[in-house]
Amino acid sequence: MSQASNRLAVLAIAIVAMHLTGCTRNEAEPTEANLLDAFARAPDVCATRFPLPLEVPESERATAAKYPTLAPGRGPILLEAGLLEKTTVKREVRKYLGGSFMIEVDRYSLSEAAKPFFKPNGDEVGVDGKNHQQGRLCFAKRRVTTIKQIEPVGKVNLRDAVKVAYTYELAEVAEFAKSAAVQRALPSIAKAMEQSDGKTICRAVMTLVDGRWQAGRTPDSISECLVDH
């Protein structure tokens, strides 16, 4: 073997040894790279949850706006935007002393167009004798642009935790979320849009789970963004 070949063999062995002796990244360290990876794995950005499906008896049609889903400035806008659909069905109501009668009910549910954006959060609500998964309409992905500060905060739910100050932008924004009317109906969308300027500093608590940092596993547990201009 030539002298040059020997040097290449020694160099290759040295590189392998470096990797085997701990030169690979430790994902449990609260470094900027590890926390950026955690944000990249985080759930999509989602709107405030509102219960669905919802059934409004004919006797309550005039006061349907008392339901959060149909609040003024929300229900009609979401219907017009094609995110909700309304159907009228018949329901049997049993009398206390026996017998029953039929009533007409307006049923509000997610439209077919909205279903691809729906992410369940594990909750259920009972409607028409069935349990229906609850969740949120998710409309974008959060791209963290910079991490400004990393502050250890001890334990959260018995897990190591850090508080992270960061800036972000939104990517892959759903078309419905760009509508000014929908943003008025679901202010959490407008808030996320406003904060995603890459300049507003937000804060999130991240926890160490199974050796990796985590910013949230479900749409309901994603870290909240607190504006700090």
N, C-alpha and C positions, 0 to 999 in steps of 0.2 A: 504494500500500500504506500502511495506517495506521501510526502510530508504535507502537501495541501489537503489530501484526502483525510489524513489524520486530524488536521486542524478542524475540518468540517464535521467530522464525527464527534470530536470533543465538544464543539459548539452545540451540536444537536443534543447531545447528552445533557449539557448544561441547561439548555432551554427547557427540556423535559423536567429536569430536577427542580428548576425554579417553579414550575407549575405545581409539581407534587409537594413542594414545601410551603405552599400557602400564598403564592403570588396571584391566585385567582381571587375574585372579588368575594368578600364576605357579605351576603345579603342581609345579615342581621345587624350590620352597622348602620346607624342613621346618617348615611352619607347623602349628598345631593343626588348622585346617580341612582342609589337605591330608592330614594323617595320619589324621584321622577318616574322610575319604573312602576312604583305603587300607584301613582296618579294615572299612569297609562292603563293600568289594569282596572281602574275604578269604574263603577257603573256610569251609564250615560246620564246626562243632565235631564232632570224630569220636572214636570209641572206639579203644582200642589194637588194633592189627592182629593177627589170628590167621589162620593159613593155612587156606584152603578152596578147593576141596573136599578132603576127607580121606578116605582109604580105609583101613580097619582089617581085615586078614585075620582069618579065623575063629580062627586059632591065637594071635592077640594080643588077643582080646576081653577076657580076664581082666586084661590089663595096659594097656588102652586109655587109662587116665588118665595114662600117661606122655607122651601127645601134648598140647602146650599147649592146643589147641582143646578137648580133652576133660578137662582138668585138673579134679580134684575141686572142686566149687563153681562150675564154669563150664559144662561141656558139658550136664549134666542140666538146669541152670537155663535155658540158652538153648533147649534142646529144649522144655521146658515152656512157655517164654514165646512159642514159635512163631517164633523167629528162625532156628533150625536145623531141618532135616528129615533124617531117617534112612531110608535105603532099603537093601535087601539085594540084591546083584547077584552074578552069576557072572563070574569072570575066568579066562582061560586062562593057565597058567604053563608055560613051555617048559623042558624038561629040558636039562641041559648036554650030554648025549650024544645028544640027539634025542628026539623025542616030546614030549608035553605032557600036562597033567592040569588039571582044573578045581577051583577053590577058591571058597568063599563069602566075600564081602567086605561089610562094613558101610560104606556110603558116607554121609558127612555133608556137607551142602551148605547154602547159604543157602536159606531158605524163600521162597516167592513173596511173602509178607507183608513180608519183610525187604529184598527186592531194591530197592524204591524208595529205600531209605536207603543203599544201597551206592555208594561213590565209589571208582573205581579209582585207583591211584597209579602205574601204569606198570610195576609188577613182574608177573612171570608165574611160575607153578609148573606143572610137568609132572605130570599125573595121567591115568591110563588112556590114555596115548599122545597126549594133547592138552595144549596150553598153556592155562591158565586165568588170567584177570586176577585180580590180588590188589588189595586195598584195605581200606577201613574202613567200619564202620557209622557214618554221620553222624546226629546226633540233635538238633541245635539250631543256631541262629545266634547269634553273639556280637555284642552291642550294646555298644560302648564308651561308657561314660557320662561319663567325664572323663579328660583327659590331664593327669597331674600334673607330668611333667618330660620334656624333650627334650634329649638329650645327644649331640653328634656323637662318633662313634667311628672316624672315618677311612674306610678301605676294607674291604669284606667281599666276597671274590671279585671284586676289582677294581672294585667299585661303591661309590659314596658310601653311607654308612650312618649311621643314628642309633639310639640306644637310647631307647626310650620307656617311661615308667612310666605305667600307666593302671589304671582300674577298669572292670569290665564287668558286664553282666547277660546272661542267656540269654533268647532269644525263640524262638517256634515250636518248643518242646520236644516231641519225639516221645513218644507215650504210653508206649512200651516203656521209655524212659529214666527215667520217673518211678517205675518199679517198684524197691522196695528190694532185691529178689532179684537183678534184673538189675544193679543198681549194685554189689552184692557180687561178681557174676560178672565185671563189667568195671569195675574200680575207677577207671579214668580218667573214667568218667561221673560217679561220685560226687565225684571231685576237682573236676571242672568245675562241678558243681552247688554245691559248698561255696564255691568261689572267686567265684561269680557273685553275691555279695551286694551289689555296688556299693560295697563298702568295702575289700575286700582289694586291696592294691596289687600289680599284676603288672608284669612287664617283658618287652619284646620288642625284637629288633633288626629294623629295617626298612631296606630297600635301595631305591635309586633305579634303576628299570628303565624305559628308553625315556621318560624325562622325567616319570615318575610314581612316587610312593612305593608300595611293595608290602610286604604283611605275609605273603605266601606264596601260591603258585599251586596247590599240591596239598594234599590232606589231610595228607600226610606232612611238608610243609615249613612248615605254619602255625607261627607263633612259639609257643614254650612259655611258659607262665605260671609264674613263680617267686613263691611267696608271700613277702611281706615285711611282716608285721604291724607 
